[in-house]
């Protein structure tokens, strides 16, 4: 499969015909889970990554959420492995940091307000994305990610209060 994929431009038509790359990535991720297969996970993550970097017609956040969900599942099943392209928890943490652009104190202040529902939709969306990332990270606490990145403790405690 990898040899076939290497001969293509991800996101582009295949042999002149439209190709459903999102579906291909989803299918590769499903195989990775069913077979507990790192090679299938590598393929899925490669495709998700390339699609997420394409022009803004794509839903970058959704694609990255799918990729990180697969990564978190593989780490939970196979264990964390520093330096591995799939199993390294630092990749998940870096992704979380890219989403958590608000200081934790600001996020806590926003969600503790009685009128948090009146926040601008972009702020609510940002808080929701942070919560989605935390939902993936939370089950990985026994992998050492929280010990390695203690700043996650506060975020994980705030998670249930986020929209």
C-alpha positions in Angstrom: 0.0 0.0 0.0 2.8 2.4 0.9 4.5 1.9 -2.5 1.2 2.7 -4.3 0.8 5.8 -2.1 4.3 7.0 -2.7 3.6 7.3 -6.4 0.7 9.7 -5.8 0.1 13.2 -4.8 -2.1 13.0 -1.7 -5.2 15.1 -2.1 -5.1 15.1 -5.9 -7.0 12.9 -8.4 -5.8 9.3 -9.0 -5.3 8.4 -12.6 -7.3 11.5 -13.6 -10.3 10.5 -11.5 -11.5 12.1 -8.2 -10.3 10.2 -5.2 -11.9 10.4 -1.7 -8.7 11.0 0.3 -10.6 11.6 3.6 -12.3 8.2 3.2 -9.0 6.6 2.5 -7.4 8.1 5.6 -10.4 7.0 7.7 -10.2 3.5 6.2 -6.4 3.3 6.9 -7.1 4.5 10.5 -9.8 1.8 10.9 -7.4 -0.9 9.7 -4.7 0.4 12.1 -7.1 0.0 15.0 -8.5 -3.3 13.9 -5.1 -4.8 13.3 -3.2 -2.8 15.9 -0.9 -2.0 13.0 1.7 0.7 13.0 2.2 0.6 9.2 -1.5 1.4 8.7 -1.3 4.1 11.3 1.7 5.7 9.5 -0.3 5.7 6.3 -3.4 7.2 7.9 -1.4 9.9 9.7 0.5 10.8 6.6 -2.7 11.3 4.6 -4.4 13.2 7.4 -1.3 15.4 7.8 -1.1 16.3 4.1 -4.8 16.9 3.8 -4.7 19.2 6.9 -2.0 21.3 5.3 -4.0 21.8 2.0 -5.8 25.1 1.2 -8.5 26.4 3.5 -11.3 24.5 1.8 -10.4 21.6 4.1 -11.4 21.3 7.8 -7.9 21.4 9.2 -9.1 21.0 12.8 -11.3 18.0 12.0 -8.5 16.2 10.1 -6.0 16.8 12.9 -8.5 15.7 15.5 -8.9 12.4 13.5 -5.1 12.0 13.3 -4.6 12.7 17.0 -7.4 10.4 18.0 -5.7 7.6 16.1 -2.4 8.5 17.6 -3.9 8.5 21.2 -5.6 5.2 20.6 -2.4 3.6 19.3 -0.4 4.9 22.3 -3.1 3.6 24.7 -3.0 0.2 23.0 0.7 -0.2 22.2 2.3 2.1 24.7 4.2 5.4 24.4 7.6 5.3 22.6 9.7 8.5 22.5 10.8 9.4 19.0 8.3 7.1 17.3 6.3 8.9 14.5 3.1 7.3 15.8 3.7 6.5 19.5 5.5 9.7 20.8 3.3 11.5 23.3 5.2 14.8 22.6 3.5 15.0 19.2 0.1 15.0 21.0 1.3 17.5 23.5 2.6 19.9 20.8 -0.8 19.7 19.1 -2.5 20.5 22.3 -0.3 23.5 22.9 -1.1 24.7 19.4 -4.8 24.7 20.4 -4.4 26.0 23.9 -3.5 29.6 22.9 -5.4 31.0 25.9 -3.6 31.0 29.2 -5.2 28.5 31.5 -6.0 31.3 34.0 -8.0 33.1 31.2 -9.8 30.0 30.3 -10.7 29.3 33.9 -12.0 32.9 34.3 -14.1 32.7 31.1 -15.8 29.4 32.1 -16.4 30.4 35.7 -18.4 33.5 34.6 -22.2 33.2 35.0 -22.5 34.6 31.5 -20.0 32.4 29.7 -22.7 31.5 27.2 -22.5 35.1 25.9 -18.9 34.8 24.9 -18.1 35.3 21.3 -18.6 32.2 19.2 -14.9 32.1 18.3 -13.9 32.0 22.0 -16.4 29.2 22.7 -15.1 27.3 19.7 -11.5 27.7 20.9 -12.5 26.4 24.4 -14.4 23.5 22.8 -11.3 22.6 20.8 -9.2 22.6 23.9 -11.6 20.3 25.6 -11.6 17.9 22.6 -7.9 17.7 22.8 -8.0 17.1 26.5 -10.5 14.4 26.0 -7.9 12.6 23.9 -5.0 13.2 26.4 -6.9 12.3 29.6 -6.9 8.5 29.1 -3.1 8.7 28.4 -2.2 9.9 31.9 -0.6 6.5 32.8 1.7 6.8 29.8 3.7 9.5 31.6 2.5 12.4 29.5 1.2 14.3 32.5 4.4 13.7 34.5 6.5 14.8 31.5 4.2 17.9 30.9 2.9 18.9 34.4 1.2 21.9 32.9 -1.5 19.5 31.7 -2.7 18.9 35.3 -4.4 22.2 35.5 -6.0 21.8 32.1 -7.2 18.3 32.9 -8.8 19.6 36.1 -10.5 22.4 34.1 -11.7 20.0 31.3 -15.1 19.2 32.8 -15.9 22.9 33.0 -15.1 23.7 29.4 -18.0 24.0 26.9 
